[in-house]
């Protein structure tokens, strides 16, 4: 069986010399197509806002089971609440977005296009949390649109929605924390009452054998011996 021939560098040069005109034509056509596409496509502007994440003031070990969660998980929950169909459609109507598509495509398609134009990017720090995962310290909310002033307004609207939903979420967690701490206080109060009742019962059943009566018993014994 004959060995397969491998092309050498000189073979490539030979092919290039024979086919350089065709390659040059293809390169020019691709370049012209790219330039034409770039010229004909409308410019797209992006406006972003950065939201800083503040850690909770309540110690993790105190309410770990009830209110502690990862920042990226909370951001994802807030994102799902913000990017609902009703919120996006209200923004589309408020700023008259995608006017050329309103008469030609469905509302669902326009809302999907808007979702694709919205970006939420997490910003991580070099520090790590207790589980060894990089801590998320902030996130960016951005919106892309053909008109820069509308991109800026919609981005501000989205940032406001994220902040409002975050306030609602923090209020809900604060309420849950208050309820949790109240339940813990009640449980500790009941435990303290049970302990006090057990101590009182023990003292009543062993009134003559309590340590605080030891001195009195010793004095009585000494007087009896005397």
MOZI-V293073 format. One record per backbone hydrogen bond with DSSP energy under -1.0 kcal/mol. CO is the residue of the C=O (numbers start at 1). NH is the residue of the N-H. If there is no record, write none. Layout:
BEGIN
CO	NH
CO	NH
END
This chain:
BEGIN
8	12
9	13
10	14
11	15
12	16
13	17
14	18
15	19
19	23
20	24
21	25
22	26
23	27
24	28
25	29
26	30
27	31
28	32
29	33
30	34
31	35
32	36
33	37
34	38
35	39
36	40
37	41
45	145
47	143
49	141
51	139
59	63
63	67
70	74
71	75
72	76
73	77
74	78
75	79
76	80
77	81
78	82
79	83
84	88
85	89
86	90
87	91
88	92
89	93
90	94
91	95
92	97
98	101
101	105
106	110
107	111
108	112
109	113
110	114
111	115
112	116
113	117
117	144
119	142
121	140
123	137
123	138
127	135
129	132
133	129
135	125
137	53
138	123
139	51
140	121
141	49
142	119
143	47
145	45
147	151
148	152
149	153
150	154
151	155
152	156
153	157
154	158
155	159
156	160
157	161
158	162
159	163
160	164
161	165
162	166
163	167
164	168
165	169
166	170
167	171
168	172
169	173
170	174
171	175
172	176
173	177
174	178
175	179
176	180
177	181
178	182
179	183
180	184
181	185
182	186
183	187
184	188
185	189
186	190
187	191
188	192
189	193
190	194
191	195
192	196
193	197
194	198
195	199
196	200
197	201
198	202
199	203
200	204
201	205
202	206
206	209
210	213
211	214
213	217
214	218
215	219
216	220
217	221
218	222
219	223
220	224
221	225
222	226
END
